[in-house]
């Protein structure tokens, strides 16, 4: 999305890769837990929504922080 593009343009690759790695790991763990306890497609979609919002929030936080680009 647009925030990741801004971070890429600013060559903030270290933060971007760590952020994506953390979001991916947490999302994977949530899917594994949900699969075992709540075998529902709706739960999987909500986890995907959480994953996307966490990526957005992480990028926004980095851009507006004191050490950020904005």
Protein Blocks (a to p, Z undefined) as FASTA:
>chain_A
ZZlmmmmmnopmklmmmmmmmmmmmmmmmmmmmmmmmgcfklmmmmmmmmmmmmmmmmmm
mmmmmklmZZ
